[in-house]
Amino acid sequence: MSATPKKTGPKTEPQDLITAAKTGDRLATLISLRDLLAERLQHTNSGRDVGSIARQLIICLEEIDALREKDDDTDDNEITVDKLRERYGI
């Protein structure tokens, strides 16, 4: 039995972090930051830095998910009982 892939929301192409930040697009900036943090985590030689970078990456991923969920909610103006149950875990 295969797992259903998680809905990722609208695709935003990764950009250079500075370019993304200058656009003012928060999602694009976070995606660029995610990629930078993942690269740094992959290539760090410092055990001391792994925890800090990993924590920053996790926070960045949470922010991306939150923005994508917000976009999903605004794409569909109809609020259903199922959406409310999912949102509030009931």
C-alpha angles and dihedrals in degrees: 000000000000124000119243110249115246114254107248100190126224116353118245117188116233114252137184105286095238093047091048092048092050091056091061090228103141095196094050090048093050091048091052090047090049091054092048092049092047091051092049091048091050093051103036117120094188117095087197092060097047095078094046095047092044091052091050090049092051091050090048091051091050090052091050091050091048093051092047091049089050089051090049090052093050092047090061111044093187113096111205131191088246091056091050092048091050093047096049098033097241 
